[in-house]
Each structure stands twice: as structure tokens, then as C-alpha cells.
Amino acid sequence: MQAPFSVPALSSGKKGTITVSPWRNVVEWIPSAARIDGNQGNGSCQVNDSVAVRLDDIAGLQASLATNAIARLRIATTCGTLYTFELPTRANLEALKAVVASANAASSSSSSAAKSPSARVTPAPTTLGTPSRSDPTSKRAILTKGLNDADLLADWTLQQKLLKSHGDLEQLFSDAVVGQQLSSDEFWRTRIPLLRVHSLALSQTRGPYNVLATIKPLSTAQTETAVGGTSQEMKVSLSPDKIRDIFLQYPIVRRAYDENVPPLVDTTFWSRFFLSKLCRKLRGEKIGLNDADNIMDKYLDFEVDAEQREVKSENAKVMRFVDVKANEMDDSQKAGNRPDITMRQTTHKDTLSMIRTINKLSQKMVESVEGEAQQLVEDQEQLKARELMLQDLEPVTAVSHVGLHLHRSPDSLYSSAAGKHVDAAATGGYDSGASKTLESMIDSLSSSSESISTLLSSAAPSSSTLSRAQSQVLDLIHSRRRTEDNRRNGDDADTPAGDVVTLRDMKLSHTTAIEFLRHFWSALLSAEPSRALSALPLLVTFVEKSKMRLEAVADRHVTSNASPDVVKLAQEKNRVQGYAQITLGALQSAAKMYYDLVKEQQAPFIAAQSESTTLTGTPH
Amino acid sequence: MKFFIDDLPVLFPYPRIYPEQYAYMCDLKRTLDAGGNCILEMPSGTGKTVSLLSLTIAYQMHYVEHRKIVYCSRTMSEIEKALTELRSLMAYREKELGKTESFRGLGLTSRKNLCLHPSVKREKKGTVVDERCRSLTSSFVMEKKRAGEPVELCDYHENLYELEPHNLIPEGVWTFDELLKYCEKNKQCPYFTVRRMMPFVNVIIYSFHYLLDPKIAERVSKELSKDSIIIFDEAHNIDNVCIESLSIDLTEWSLQRASRGVDNLAKQIDEMKATDSEKLQEEYQRLVEGLREADQAREEDVFMANPVLPDDLLKEAVPGNIRRAEHFVAFLKRFVEYLKTRMQIRHVISETTTSFLQHLKDLTFIERKPLRFCSERLTSLVRTLELSHVDDFIALKEIATFATLVSTYEQGFMLILEPFESDTATVPNPILHFTCLDASIAIKPVFDRFSSVIITSGTISPLDMYPKMLDFETVLQESYTMTLTRRSFLPLVVTRGSDQVAISSRFEIRNDPSVVRNYGNLFIEFAKLTPDGLVVFFPSYLYMESIISMWQTMGILDEVWKYKLILVETPDSQETSLALEAFRTACSNGRGAALLCVARGKVSEGIDFDHHYGRTVLMIGVPFQYTESRILKARLEFLREHYHIRENDFLSFDAMRHAAQCLGRVLRGKNDYGIMILADKRFSRKRTQLPKWINQALLDSDVNLSTDMAVAAAKKFLRTMAQPTNPKDQEGVSVWSLGDLLKVQEEQRAVVDLQPAKDAIVNDDNMDRFAFIDDDDSDYGYNDDDEYAMMEIEE
């Protein structure tokens, strides 16, 4: 086992040491003067100030660029937290990175097999008194990861949520996946865009807003007269949501509440609060001389984060383009007369604190949703150049389109030539003789009144193409007729009572069948040979089963309608099957297509790899 | 793209060009060829800087003279922008030419902004940084070190001596960020790196005051050759910079510090007399012989430079009565005491320099001549005494500067003593303003010394005001219009609220609740409809503060909070920077924000609100100066008497240039769009004073709108902007490709061939505009309309 490796490092401005101990399966950062304060970490991996990350929890390491003056290492954990450490030198950084990376690799390979619970160093998450909804003023991670296909397919909870919110989809899912053992992966693969949209929709939460500005206490004037003007009362409607937001945005109010509410009644607390100077101060109003309140005024001068902010503002590095301070410092020898009275900035405490409150509030809200901005700091120069660029003078970049060639193909996809046809269309070849003949025939038919036979002789195509064309025309006529028949049948509005059940069953089976067809075709035409090979055999059985199911529904209908009249029975069966005729046809041709292809491939016995590539014409 | 203007090959770092950029470059070239000065108004956001740099760099590289380019801009952030653009340009040239040109481009700013010394850079005040830096780097400290005395030196500065003096930093263009990074890596001082490299650079970019402030120009810009190309960019405010550099304020507090400084000086002299009296004797001898700073090794570590302009320096020996150190100290003491007694007076005094000197002579027998030598004599003394911790003497320095200035200039200056802060104040807080009234004094040496001075800005109308105020001749004055294929910005003048009550920041009604509420409603409406960033400008800090607190009470801010975050410019510039950052982040992440700031304030100078950072700019009120200011009154009087510029013309011009400047902040490039609201009744009459390019875009129907009409117009505008455009529409009209450009050149040549050359271009537009103002007599009653009425300031 390796000995622990340690280097000094800064974490969020504090000095400390970072230690990698492979035998304990942990990377630890301990502040040099380990202070214990009440600030319990919000994450599960933080004890007081020190940071401990299990090696196999490390999802990624990120070092600052070699050109960057500050050597920084960022450790991302699988639970989504990020730790940033600043190291004194770049050499240290490189060494640390190497050690952590190798230890991580070693531990993840070993621990994936046996994850002993004793290795857990993470304390149980401390439950704070507040409701678990995320703090609107605390940093919230911006959703950037987890939107690629693999992540979406793996995100089980997301899928559950999506199903919950879409009844139809849930039904389909339970039919296809739960009932028919279609792998859920397969199910979701066709619905990745849906998942993505849902994932984005879920990440949209109400951003932080200025709570106090949304609360409008009713004027006290009316109540005053009612009570007799002695005690002021305040009518204010507060929802629990609002109260929580106030607590989160203004910790000071929470503190006042905690310390005073047992003696005070809840409502009294709030009515006093909204009349107090404290409220005025937090709202950024001028504080009047009256409105004294011995309880609330105690909290008036507490500036909880003032000190922290001060330090931060001292160290904050502002982009040069907006660095007003440096602009002011540009001329240190500046003489000149002082500005006139209107242009002098106030030192009036009230106005100043009012303006400061407004700014602080906005800054707090901005900071709570930052995240992207932080990353951009890396290359200042490029950022600056980009900001100054005149975009409309830049060269016009040609938009690259993927051309989709849509043909009204005379070859039905369901015909046996479909595979070949897709290939041809994709390569732009499209040289089917039959279709040409057909087209020319259609043209002349529409323009002239000559008989078909003369036409046929004048076109003089080869007999084989001619016969194929003929069969296609006939197919089309048949299918057209079938549709017409169905429509007519369906029009018999007075559906008998038994039909309701049948219709429901039929609908269900139909949807599942279509679902399977979708998967079948998407697998067949997908550009991934491996996927086609693995999924198709199973899918074909599903397709066939669907067909059987549909037929069974029709049969059931006939048997339930136990009518003695044989002719009527046959009619009824026809009618019901008519509903599903097209679906059945589709299912049948799908199955046929598959078996044809299999036969075709097996005949010359070409390697499995190349088989699937011909199957799946990659679109250009 | 590469094209020719006459014989000059110009490399322009974009494949396409705006027509106005081409016209601008042609005019620049003509000015440089003619060797004269010009004033050019180039619409904001049409790539002025890149055109300027492309042409001047091409000019420098092509012709054998290789004239140095001195590019002055207003603020550090604008300098950084220019440096960044220069960098991109040079990268493009390198790519196009296939070789790296021998080229250096550097920017200079104060020590405070550049210092790397671990403890000095933490100092908050710029002057303290300067003084501490001097105490670590000046030549006599180094001599002491060499003599073995235990003095502290700055390592960053020392390391410079190990480098070749003409190659302290590799070739290329260095932005401040890059410069700091490089110098930190190599442990060398960025400030002195730039200062010492100045003779070797092709382009130097710095602030106006490095050329205009004699105290600094003397030290920093002395070695620039006469044929340098001088550019003043964003020069619409140049007259104020000139005036500032020669004005000075003395307070009771600074006088107290000065007298302490004098006492200190006396003590130091006594000490030196005891230990090393030879040195003082030496100095005396030198002064007797009239030897000037010939022995002075380097200029850069001088305690203070002479505040007067080089032409006005006396070329004589220091007068006898202040040659001896102790005599000089006594002299200073007397002068400071005199000033202290003047401060005791409890009524306002305003007098000329002549009268001040007369009074001084009557009371203290101090003559004019020794007074003129004050700063020079003090410098010499400080050097002789080898004072390294000179921060005690900052106030004394101020007094010496004042003494020299007041005794050198008879014309164009005024002394104003104000015993009280305001008319209603009862506790005295006297201030002696020594104010320069004539902007042409400070800039005169620049025009005298350099043949080509280019004065340019996005908003510098009316053009002929500047040659009048600054007293110089131009070979060319031009204001370009903006060619647009769609209306990409929408100027509107809102004169009344939805209730038809006129809105105005006129003093009598500015705090009227109905006016404030109408302004508030306008703010709410535009907060609702503006995407991303909204910038609101107020005429003054005082007004902004009072209106914000009124809005807060009226619940207007609560309403705005629903749509935008609110950020406000504060007195603390660091806080303001952070507020600006927050504003920009909120605009970028879609939250949207409103920024409230002041038209002449810190934010309005040099901070851009292009693209989503500013979709609407709302100008609340006309940004007039405070006309009750005695300094302004004195200046107005001076302008009338000497340059025949009438008070109202000047005030109106000054207000409108600042308003236009605020409006121009929102545009960058022709695909950018923005709404510009001028919210004041009085703007409808002042539209002619707006720059040509804004005025042209302002429709006649849009100059007298109520809030609801403006809202409707703005909504319609934003809907139009949301429609996709066909870039083809622009081609050849508002954007030229190289082909279009060549075609235009061809046509121009054909025209020139037909008619004999015509040299001067008469710019009637500007003439007309100014004439209109002159006619407009009745509207500008000095005391009844605008804000010239008495202003009482509530405390």
C-alpha cells in the first residue's frame, strides 16, 4: 500500500493540507488551524471545515491551465459537489493530480467489487431546521451535465417522473415494458427528446426574488381608528412560502423569530416586524425616527455577512472593462475643483444604506444562480476580444445543413425492396427503373386519353419492371380499398355494447403494436449495427406477438357475440378485423421484411458486421 | 480585408466594412497627409477604434517616417479596450502579411493600477502608492543602498536593471492584464517597464492627462517626437480634462497639513545642518549659479514636476530670497499662514489672480517672482534633504503647485473662496477654489508641438464648439451618419406621463410627486418590456438619491423588483464595480436588471452597455450642470467674454453632449439594437443639438410622446427587432464587402477624373444646427425656464 501523500493547499481561501491516503480510500483536506464553528457543512462530505472525499466517489479531476498563474485543482464527486483547492506551485498540482488519479483508478477497480460499509467516512447529512427545499439564495448548480443520451437513458428517477406526469405514456410503458418485457432502455431510446425536455423542465425552478417587495402590508390607518389609535395593527397576508423565503433571504429575521416567538405570538411577531425599522431597513427604505420597537430594533445593527462581504469585495477581481475603481485610480495626481453640490455623492447614512441594501440584495440573487460565469474567467483575453468584436462584420459562416431527400417513393417501405431502397435514396442514386416507368405512365395518363395498352407498348419497358410496376399499382389499389372499407365499416355509428370492450382492447393492442413497430423500425434503420443485431430478434417476436394479440381480440369479440347466424358471425369478424387491418398488414410486412433480410444475408453468409451495415443505410 | 486608400495599403481585420468606417479612414488619411488637426464625429458603435487603429498603424508601417502613435482615451477601461482591439489587429496583420512585424504597443496607467509590490499595492490611495513607490525606487535611495545603508528597495524595480534597457518586454501588444501577468512572472515592475519602454514603442495608449496635465506630461510625454500622431478618442469631454489639470482646491485641512509639512521640513533642515551642512551649501551654490536639473539622472523619480506649461517656465535662476533652505521654509510658512487668514473670511470672495497677488504683496511682502519658483525650489530641497518618506508633504506640494500656478497666469483663472458648503449651512467649511476657466491653456502646448491631432468621439456635436473653446484650427470637421437597413435603434422623446402631466427635471417641479410618479411609471413600464438590461441615467447624484427614496416610498421600486433586479451606482467605486458585474451577470443569465446611474458619473464614463447589457437606456431629465455653482458661473462669463459663446448655448451644449453620450452607450455594431428614451419636456426643443446620427433616427412623430405612446412604440420596435433579417439586405448598403468597396472607389475615381479636385468640404449641417440654436432666443431665458432658477439644497 502507498504511503499517504500530502501537500499544503488553500480551500476557499483558508490554509490547510490536502492528504491522499489510498489505504483509507480518502482524499482529505484539513485546515491548518482546525476551527470548529457552528457552520455545519451542507453537503454530506464535509465535516466542520475539513473536506473528505472518498476516492471512488471522485467523478473527475480538473486542473487549471498551465498558463494560469494560480495552480488550482478541482475535484468533482459523484454526488455532484465540487471542491476547489489552490496549490502553492504547479509542480505540487501535477504531483497531487497524478497521485489522486492513480489512487482513484486503483480504488474504483477494487471497491466496485466489494464496497464495505466500514469505508464510509461520510457522516449522515445533518438535517437543518429549515424545510429541505433548496435555499434560493445559496448557490445552485446550473444544469449542464446529464443531458446527453446515455445519461438520460440511465436516469431512472427522471423516467419515473416523466411517466407520472404523462398518463398515456405510463399506460404504454406498463403495457410494453412491464407486460411485454420490452427492455425499458429500448422503450426510452425512442423518447430521448421527451426525456431531455422533461429534465430541463424539472430543472426550471422559480429563481430568487425580492420577497419583501412582493408583500404589501395593508395600510394601518383603518385599523388604527378601529382600535382607537393606541396600538398599531398591521394587516398582512403571509403564505408559508413567503415566510420561508423571508427566512432564507434574511437570516436576521429568522434569528429574530427564533429568539422571540415563544414569548410573542406568531402573528404579533409579523405585525411588529412589518412596522419595525428593521423591515424598513431590509426593504431598503429610509428609516424614520418613530416606529421604535424595542425587540426588533435590537437586530437593526446586525450585519451578519457584512464582514464576509467586505473581505470578498476586497479580493474580488473585476473585469477590466467595468472596473470603475481602476478608472478612478487612473490619474493619481488628479487635481481639479471638487464637483458641485449636486454631483457630490452623498455621505448621508440613510440614503447610503438604502442604496447599499438594494445592491446587496441584487448581488445576492445574482450570486445564487451564478455558475457559468465562474468558468468564463479562465480566458479573460479571449472574452474581452469577443466582447469587442463587431459581429456583423465577421465572415458569414455558411450554415451547414444535413440535406434530407424526401421522395414520393413508389416502392412502399413495406415491400421487400425497402432495405435496398433506403440505401439508394441515401446515396442519392435512386435509379429504380420501375418507378421511372411508373412516373412516365402517370404523366401520360394524366395528359392523354390513349388506352393503357398503347401506353404500355410505347413505353416499352422490360417485362420484369413492367410486372413489378403493375403489382405495385395493384397493391396500392388494394390498400386504398381496404382503407375505404374500414372507413365505411367504422361509420356504422351504432356500436353494440360488446363492441365497447373490444374497441378498448383493440385500441390498447394497437398502441402497443405501433410502439413495437416503432422500435422495430428504429432498430432496423438505426446506424448502429450492434444495436440492430442485438435488439431485432427480440423485437420481431414482439411484433409477431402483437399481431397474434390483435387477432385474438377479434376472435374474442366473435366468440363473445355467440350468435347462431354463421354468416353474421363471419361478417362481424370481418368488421372487427377491418379495424385492425392496416396494423396487421404493417406487422406482417415488418416480420416479413425481417425474415427476408435474414434469409438474404444468410444465403451468401456474409459476416455479421457487414450485414448490418447494408441493413442500416447511414443517412448523410 | 486589404484595400488601398490612395497609395496606402490598409489591412482591416474584418472581411467586411461599414461605409462610415471607410469614409472615416479616408478623412483620417487626408488629415495625416495634410499634417493638421481634425474633429470627427463617428457614430457610437460603428467600430471607431478599430478604424482609427487600422488606418494609423497602416500609415505608420507604410511610410518611412514611422510616425509614433499616441492614443489617448478617457479611462482605464477604454484604454484596455483599445489595447485589446490593437492586439487583434496586429494578430490579423501578422496572419495577412505572413510575418511578424517589429511592433510594440503598450498602455500606461497609474502606479496604483499597475503596482505588484506586495505591500505597496495594498495602499488604498493612489497618491500614497506613488509616494511609497518613490521611496523604494528613487535614485538617491538606490545610492544609499549602494553606500551600504540599510534601506528597503523594490525588487520588482531592481530587476529591471538586469534587463536590456531597450528591451524590457518582448515585442507585441500588451494589455494591462497580460502585462501584469508577464511582469509577475518575471518579477519586474510593470509601471517602469512601460515608462522606460515609451521611447521604443510604436503605439502608446494612455489617458488624456498624460498629455494635458503639465505636471505629468512634463515627465511622461516629454520625449515624444513632434511628428507623432496624437489621437484623442472619446474626446467630447476634453475641455473639462484641460480645466481640471490646472485647477486646484485648498481646504482648511490641507492648509493645516501643509503647515505641519513646513515644520517638518524645517526640522529636517536643522538636522542636516548639524550632520551634513555641506550638502545644503552645495545646493545653495548650485542655485546661485542657476544650474537647473542638468545633473538630474532621470526624470521619473522627481518629487514633483512643475505644474505650469513648458512655455511659461521661467528660464532664470531661482531668486535670491529663497535660495537658502531656511529662507525658503520661512517663505513657505508665511505663505501658508497668509492663506489660513484668508480662510477666516466668512463671505464669498471671487477675484482674479492679479488682485490676489496684490493683496498678498500688501500683507506679506511676498513677491510674485519667488512664488513662481515655489514648486521648483521645493523639489530641489526635497532632493537635497534626501527625503524618502514624502507622504507628509503631499499637502505642501499642493500649496507649492498653487503658488506657482497663481503667480504664472494672469488670464483665464479665478480664485473663489466659499466659506460655507451651501447657502443654508451655518457651520463654516471654507474652500479656496483656484479654478482654470480657459480650456485652451492646457491643450495649447499639444497643438503647438504636434502637427497632427485627431479629436474624435461618438458624440461630439456641435463640432465647431470645440475649435472655439480649445482655440485651434482644423483641416477637417466631419460628422458621419449611420447607414442602416433597418431601424436598429429607437430614439424617443417622452414629454409627459400617461396622465398628460408634463415631465421634467426642472428644479421647480422635479420633486413634485406627480412628476416623480410619472417618471416612476415610465421606469416600471420599461422594466416590464425591456429584455435583459435597462440603464437609467439621472442628471445628478443628488437628484438620483432623492428620486430613488421617493420611488421606494411610492412602491415603484417594489413593482420594478418583479421584473428586474435593481442596481445603483454608489459613492464607493469598488462597490459600483461589483454592482456592475452583478448587473452584467444578471443580463447574461436572463434574469434581467436595471442599473441606475448618473449622466456625468463614474459609470457613464467608459462603461459600455452594448447588446443585452442595455436594450433600453432611459435618460431621466436633461443633465444640466448645477448653474448656481460659482465656478460654473465664472466659466460661463469667461466663455462669453473671450470666445463669444453664450451661457445658454454652452449649458445646453454641455447637457446634450452628456445625454448623447449616455444614449450612445447602448450600441455596438449594426446588428445591435436598443431603445433610447429622453424623458423630459425640454428635450423636444433640443433635438437639433443631438449628434447627427441620433437626430436623423428620431422621427418627427416621436418627439412629443406620452408614456403610453412611448410604450406602444417601444413594443412595436422590439417586435420588429425579433423578426429575422436577411443579411443580404445589408450588403452593399450598410455593410460593404471588398467588392462593394472597390466598386465605390472606382466610382469615386471616375467622379474625381471628371471634376478638378475640391479640397475643403464645407459641412453645412453643423453650421445649420448651431444657427438654429442662435435663433432660439426666446426659449432660453436665463432665469425662467431651465434649471437656472435658484436652487436650494436641502440637507
Interface residues (C-beta under 8 A of the other chain):
Chain A: A69 G207 Y209 N210 A213 T214 K216 R283 G284 E285 K286 S313 E314 A316 V318 M319 R320 F321 V322 D323 V324 K325 A326 N327 E328 M329 D330 D331 S332 Q333 K334 A335 G336 N337 R338 D340 I341 T342 M343 R344 Q345 T346 T347 H348 D350 T351 L352 M354 I355 R356 I358 N359 L361 S362 Q363 M365 V366 E367 V369 E370 E372 A373 Q380 E381 K384 A385 L388 M389 L390 Q391 D392 L393 E394 P395 V396
Chain B: Y14 P15 R16 I17 Y18 G47 V50 T75 M76 S77 I79 E80 K81 T84 E85 R87 S88 T109 S110 R111 K112 N113 K125 G126 T127 V129 D130 T175 F176 D177 E178 K181 E184 K185 S207 H209 D213 K215 I216 I243 E244 S245 L246 S247 I248 D249 T401 E421 S422 I431 H433 T435 P539 S540 Y541 L542 Y543 E545 I548 S549 Q552 T553 G555 L557 D558 W561 K562 L565 I566 L567 V568 T570 P571 S573 Q574 E575 T576 S577 L578 A579 L580 E581 A582 F583 R584 T585 A586 S588 N589 R591 A593 V598 R600 G601 K602 V603 E605 G606 I607 D608 Q625 Y626 S629 I631 L632 R668 G669 K670 N671 P727 Q730 V735 M791 I793
